[in-house]
Amino acid sequence: MASYLQDAITMMRDIVYQSKSRRFVIMLNRYVWENRCPDTGAVLEGAPSPCSRIRTGLHFEDVLKITSQNIAVQAKEHPMELLSIDAAELKDGTYHVDFVFSGEGVIRLQCETISAQMQDIGAPWPAKCHPKHEILDILQDENIE
């Protein structure tokens, strides 16, 4: 899931915690990484578009608590780039799931169990470019030589 959502863009207006139902919901515009080779980053033959994004919904069930660090929760229209999602089991048997954003922002879910679903919504649209990562550039250069 984290690989699919790397470099996704979201805003605070697209993030909701439903405390009574213990559900965390986030909508993102994710980059369609599956159009690229996972080893080299090269565009796959027959890919519908070399650079595209798609609207994606993600929700976690059994969320006990949410905290954040370096996140401007009042800035509802401020774009945030998701860098990674990390999870770990805690000593008490619960789990935390960290959404790590650029600018050292983190949203942490404390969960009874890790129960999540992700779904693309609608059709992809062309993106201006693919996210740049130094490691992908290095791999592509190695495959050209």
Buried (B, 14 or more C-beta within 10 A) or exposed (E): EBEBBBBBBBBBEBBEBEEEEBBBBBBBBBBBBEBBBEEBBBBEEEBEEBBBBBBBBBBBBBBEEBEBEEBEEEEEEBEBBBBEBEBEEEEEEBBBBBBBBEEEBBBBBBBEEBBBEBEEEEEBEEBEEBBEEEEBEEBBEEEEE
